[in-house]
Amino acid sequence: MYTQALDIPQPKGEPKGPRVVENADYQAEFDAKIDAGGFIEAKDWMPEAYRKTLVRQISQHAHSEIVGMLPEGNWITRAPSLKRKAILLAKVQDEGGHGLYLYAAAETLGVSRDELYEALLDGRAKYSSIFNYPTLTWADIGVIGWLVDGAAIMNQIPLCKCSYGPYSRAMVRICKEESFHQRQGYDLLLQMMKGTPEQREMVQDAVNRWWWPSIMMFGPHDKDSQHSETSMRWGIKRISNDDLRQKFVDATVKQAEVLGITLPDPDLKWNEARGHYDFGAIDWEEFWSTVNGHGQCNVDRIAARRKAWEEGAWVREAALEHARKQAAREKVAA
Amino acid sequence: MERKEWPLWEVFVRSKNGLDHKHCGSVHAPDARLALQVARDVYTRRQEGVSIWVVRASDIVASDPDAKPELFDPAEDKIYRHPTFYTLPDEVNHM
């Protein structure tokens, strides 16, 4: 899943890495390559600001995948059937995989995965606001697949053409897998909608809670988005936050109809003149408060990640030590 | 936090017999055996491969991007190395 126009400003503690030496000739070559729609590869010269933007965006994206395993992981042991449990396990495993593809892409920019991960654990790095909402019922699992992954796909498809090669290739791989995530969610909801009135109510309730956070995933309005313009110039971002959000809303209305639920926005209606759906005002205060650590689950999410990291430390160390001893033994034998 | 990082391995996957192993990303692992295991879980969850290579990233020797012109440009004007350089009579041009 889950970039959210993910280049949220990160005031304290940008991840470090080698500083790039600015050079006018290289800059001209870089600009020409970008203008021609070409790709920049790991060892190529790039402006420091380009590199930093990528490290921030790719690592925030990776963190989102890893934190995103938590709300869904919450339901693995309580999935209502073996089939749904197998599907959910596969999906959560994919999220972990997506995080790893992305950390690998970020590492090509000269930062280490552990260094990036530390920034997440000590609260310096951001991740998608969407994962700070709780998953209260089984219907939430379906709605996350349908709306949250649906929004993520809208965001991520243009990233497959991002100018930075390693990021773009990771995104191609991720997008191939996302479609399964969205479809399994919708399928789960369809099945619940054929169930009892209580089950249908559960679906509607989950949609009511997740709709607004989902459309916030596209990030601030274009006029308030501080990184968008340079990111567009550099081919890191291809479509603006507002355009993506509109595309998502337009695509979702029909899906909601087929499902038989109501999207919780009284202002949502077709605008013939614009050829798009109009929708109501977004509560940006809630968005920023969630991004900045005051959402419903921020504290729990980071606590869970820290616990896993700290309790796994001895395993990581023992494995390294085992490898060191094995290597020493082989050397003696040889 | 003290960092004890697992080394980085580059992962190459052969998608099916008859094709080359192709680079697909990297993983962290303490040794080769675990690197293969992790690569299998990370890069082949949907039958993307029939064979995996892992190579320590530090063991890879790569050409210098700055040397790109002198390494690769000389081939540019050797168009006679391509079959299309030769125009043959129509009757035999499928050669």
Interface residues (C-beta under 8 A of the other chain):
Chain A: E41 K43 D44 W45 A90 Q93 D94 G97 L100 Y101 A104 A105 E107 S112 R113 D114 E115 E118 L121 D122 R169 A170 R173 E177 R316 E317 A319 L320 H322 A323 Q326 A327
Chain B: M1 R3 K4 E5 W6 L8 C24 G25 S26 V27 H28 P30 D31 L34 D41 V42 R45 R46 A62 D64 P65
